[in-house]
Amino acid sequence: MILSKLQSSPQKTVPLAMALLTTGLMLLTFGIAWPRLSYPAAHLGHEWNDFLRGFLFGISIVLETWAVVILVVAGRTRES
């Protein structure tokens, strides 16, 4: 719904895409640093750590891919 309203003006989609990209990169950084920087009591077990880390990686990949798609569509509508 938000994207359908923003498709008419590519100038408004670029900040949304950048916010998604930044959030994805922050989640990726947090996923990489999770085993090294988290408090030992927060570790619920090896399986939960792997699950949380994989979940963060997956969400970050989805957000970054979504941002790239939005930017490509905005670039194509701006050119034509």
C-alpha positions as CSV (number, residue, x, y, z in Angstrom):
1,M,0.0,0.0,0.0
2,I,2.8,2.4,0.9
3,L,4.8,1.5,-2.2
4,S,1.8,1.9,-4.5
5,K,1.3,5.4,-3.3
6,L,5.0,6.2,-3.7
7,Q,5.4,4.8,-7.2
8,S,4.2,8.0,-8.8
9,S,7.1,10.0,-7.4
10,P,10.5,8.4,-7.4
11,Q,11.9,11.2,-5.3
12,K,10.0,10.0,-2.3
13,T,11.0,6.3,-2.7
14,V,14.7,6.9,-2.4
15,P,14.6,7.8,1.3
16,L,12.4,4.8,2.0
17,A,14.9,2.5,0.2
18,M,17.8,4.1,2.0
19,A,16.1,3.5,5.3
20,L,15.5,-0.2,4.4
21,L,19.2,-0.5,3.3
22,T,20.5,1.1,6.5
23,T,18.3,-1.1,8.7
24,G,19.4,-4.2,6.8
25,L,23.0,-3.3,7.3
26,M,22.5,-2.7,11.0
27,L,20.9,-6.1,11.4
28,L,23.7,-7.7,9.5
29,T,26.3,-6.1,11.7
30,F,24.4,-7.1,14.8
31,G,24.2,-10.7,13.5
32,I,27.9,-10.8,12.9
33,A,28.7,-9.4,16.3
34,W,26.1,-11.4,18.3
35,P,28.4,-14.2,19.5
36,R,31.2,-11.9,20.4
37,L,29.5,-9.0,22.1
38,S,26.4,-10.4,23.8
39,Y,26.2,-11.0,27.5
40,P,27.0,-14.7,28.4
41,A,23.7,-15.0,30.2
42,A,21.8,-14.0,27.1
43,H,23.1,-17.2,25.3
44,L,20.2,-19.6,25.6
45,G,22.1,-22.4,24.0
46,H,24.0,-23.2,20.8
47,E,20.9,-23.9,18.8
48,W,19.2,-20.6,19.8
49,N,22.3,-18.6,19.0
50,D,22.4,-20.2,15.5
51,F,18.7,-19.5,15.0
52,L,18.9,-15.9,16.1
53,R,22.0,-15.3,14.0
54,G,20.5,-16.9,10.9
55,F,17.2,-15.0,11.4
56,L,19.1,-11.7,11.6
57,F,21.0,-12.6,8.4
58,G,17.8,-13.6,6.6
59,I,15.9,-10.4,7.5
60,S,18.9,-8.3,6.6
61,I,19.2,-9.9,3.2
62,V,15.5,-9.4,2.5
63,L,15.6,-5.7,3.5
64,E,18.7,-5.0,1.4
65,T,17.3,-6.8,-1.6
66,W,14.0,-4.9,-1.2
67,A,15.9,-1.6,-1.1
68,V,17.8,-2.4,-4.2
69,V,14.6,-3.3,-6.1
70,I,13.0,-0.1,-5.0
71,L,16.0,1.9,-6.1
72,V,16.1,0.2,-9.5
73,V,12.4,0.8,-10.1
74,A,12.8,4.5,-9.0
75,G,15.8,4.9,-11.3
76,R,13.9,3.5,-14.3
77,T,10.8,5.7,-13.7
78,R,13.0,8.7,-13.3
79,E,14.8,8.0,-16.7
80,S,11.6,7.5,-18.7
